């Protein structure tokens, strides 16, 4: 990663949008669970990595919950619903092939919701990554391994997840952007050391 004055910087070449930002949500049919084991979630990771390039898509956030999933994808508007259908179809075929009871696994995918990247993307990333906290599965989003939150903190994630646009919207160099993200997703009232907060004119979070 390029550096300026010893501080990591964000790559600029990948920031140009190739499509619109969409919130893809798939829910289990009749609210049934769509994952049985951790291996199922890993299987979905692999499927997403295979499906995204075929639609010219890029993922900016995700969260695999028990009976539904969220994916924030940058994709052409006319391909967004096709992406949702292919994810559901590919995962269902593999899931059923592994010995699950036959029958519809997902509710019929709805048209993914399109958002404006500069006005709403950060709020959407925050919403998606805090799903496990709101559901009471973990107290800290960093403790949930099946979302993109840890990748935004620099703790690793799937190869297909792109964090550069979200962090760029927080402004500053990479270290400041990660610090800003950490504050942005923290619950209201969480104390922070002033030196951990960023001096960024474009940061939309809470100081």
Beta strands, then each sheet from edge to edge (+ up, - down):
strand 1: 3-4
strand 2: 7-8
strand 3: 20-27
strand 4: 58-64
strand 5: 68-75
strand 6: 113-115
sheet 1: 1+ 2-
sheet 2: 4+ 5- 3+ 6-
end
